[in-house]
Structures are given as structure tokens and as C-alpha cells.
Amino acid sequence: MQRSRWFLTSVVAVTALVAATTPAVATPATSSVRFATFNASLNRAQAGQLVADLSTPDNAQAREAAEVIQRNRPDVLLVNEFDYVPDNAAANLFRQNYLGVGQNGATPIDYPYAFTAPVNTGVSTGFDLDRNGQVGGGNDAHGFGVFEGQYGMLVLSKYPIDTAAARTFQQFRWADMPGALLPDDPATPAKADWYSPAILDVLRLSSKSHWDLPIQVGGSDVHFLVSHPTPPVFDGPEDRNGTKNHDEVRFWADYVTPGKGEYIYDDRGGRGGLGARDRFVVAGDNNADQYDGDGIDGGIERLLRAPRVIDPHPGSLGGVAAAREQGGANTTHQGPAFFDTGDFADNTPGNLRVDYVLPSHGLIPWRAEVFWPLPGSPLARLNDVSDHHLVRVDVLVPRWS
């Protein structure tokens, strides 16, 4: 990395630390809202197992995940890797038996509003996507999963969710994105030909889904834009997962940029992206790091540099300490460990920044943090809840008339 880039990131890190210790006061004309994302790894190997585990209040992993949420107290939260169960059945059990019960001295937390919807994981395409000679299994689904709904998403909110205006993009086809970065078969001279026209006619972009959920704050909406793109690994030289990750991330960059999202359609047939004055927060486990890892260059940058997106650079000293202690690939990383959110295998890829909370212009971020307690601190025991750490950003939401 060039010296100038290191200087810039160092300045940003110091700015984030100052912001984390500077109080903000919400005036009658504003509301301070904490938005967060947390890949809690509350997925299960079999359908129905999550409901069974959450039906009693004594599942150790769920208790620890609930404690992380209680310690951070987000107002609006995306939970990645929470298996989809219709009618909020699993979500209601998690709220009642875990979030509503104080964990290890933490204060219970109440979320009156919850949103879940079907996702593409485990939904069969009917084609041999990985070319292993068989049709079936997670690799041949629209999104990897051994059953429908595995690795789903859940949004919890203290503020009303306008479900009537919510938009889901589960069925948006990858080939309908202009200039889609479709995977290429390296054994043929043709370009972008890993998938046949018949496959591209049905293959969806989202490995889980993309949701636009209007959160009603102070008489106006903040669009909570959530997703969980596929990891850019577990494939071959065709890079079918890397290219899909790139375009899943690109989807939101186009959606929030006026003039770029006209091609987008939702599951109810509505078209287009957000308007120039719409306020939003993009959140999720994007499985892409700006400097390191296996993501395609320029993927996450396209979102971070979208004209209306603010990157508040949440960070933690715990991430710095972990990178130093674990060594391995972390010693060669270009990106500052202060911004890491994922604690992955030491040799490859090392720790990465893959989880994001990105507010828009029209919102005022005043504090940002990655929940990664320092080794030896009282809450360090929560570092092993998931291989991802909760990311939170506090924003002031001015009330618009």
C-alpha cells in the first residue's frame, strides 16, 4: 500500500476513536438511532432445528448471541445466518426466550418489530451449476444451503417497519443486471459462458435475498437495505462465487445511485431504485474486504464510493490485538486490522473487514464501533460467539417535514 493511503486510513482510525468517545445530543428535531449488523451464526444443519433449539431458554450459543445484542443495544439490527422459518416462528422464540431474558447480567432488550422473508439458500435451480455430473445439493441451489431457508436473515427493530412498502428482490435474475460479471469457462474461447442460456434464464442474483425495509423514524422513513452476498470462494477457476459476490454487492450501489437502478425490479413487479432524497442505511455481511481476501478488486469499493454513501469506518482495538496475536496472513494484509470484523483462519484468509453499516447523506453518523473486546477483558468470552463481530453505527436522523 502506498504511504499516502496508510496516512489516510490512520487519520480515519483516529477520527473513529474520537467519535466513539464524543457524546451526541439528540434534539427535538432529531432522533439518534443505532443501526447494526451481526452475523450470529444461528444457522442449523437441519430444517426445524433452530426452532427446536430456541424453544427453550438454555441453548448456549443462542444465549451468547443474545448477550452480544444486549450489550450493544442496537435500535435496528440485521441478523445474518438466522434460518428462515415462516410466520416469524424462530424470530419470536429468539425474542421471547433469549433477547427478553437478561443474559449474564445484561439488561433484556425488546424488539416489537421483526421481519423475515423467504431466501434463495437451498432453493434448487434444477441445473448442475457446479458441473459435478449431478443435479441437487447446495452447490446447485440459487444460494448454497442444504435446505430451503438455511442461512437466512432477520431484521429486528424498535421502530415500526413499513411492511406494506417493503421490497424484496429474491427473484431478481443475475442476467438482468446490465454488464453483469458472469463467470467464464476458462476451457473455451467464448466469454462469460460458464452458465448456459437456459441456466441464466432462471438463475437468481441473490444468494439469500436483498431487502429494502422502510424504518419509520420521527415521521419519515430510513430505508434499511440488507443482504448477505455469497463468499467469493468455494469454487474453481471460473470464479462463479467471486463474480456473484461482486454483483450482489454492486446491486445496492446501483440501487442507491439515482439513474443507475432503473433496471431493478422487485418480487412484486415494482421497478427502479431509491430517489435522490431517500435516506438509507446499507447493512450486512458482504463477504468482501477492500484491501485483502479473495473478493474481486473493485467490488466493495463500488459500494463504499457510491455518491450518497458514507463510510463511518467502525473499528476496534480488539481487532488489532487479534491480528497481532494470530499472525499468519494478518502479517501481510494491506488493510488496517482496526477495521476488521471477521475472525477467520489464520493462514488464509486471515481477519478481514466484511461486515458493513453504511448510512447515507441526510443522516449524521456520530459514533461507529466493531464489538471486539480486548483479550483479558470481562467480555472477551463473547469473541467466540461467531466468526463475525457485531458492527454498529449511531446516526442522527433529522426530522424532515
Beta strands, then each sheet from edge to edge (+ up, - down):
strand 1: 30-42
strand 2: 76-82
strand 3: 113-115
strand 4: 153-157
strand 5: 167-168
strand 6: 210-217
strand 7: 220-227
strand 8: 279-285
strand 9: 355-359
strand 10: 364-370
strand 11: 391-398
sheet 1: 3+ 4- 2+ 1+ 11- 10+
sheet 2: 5+ 6- 7+ 8+ 9-
end
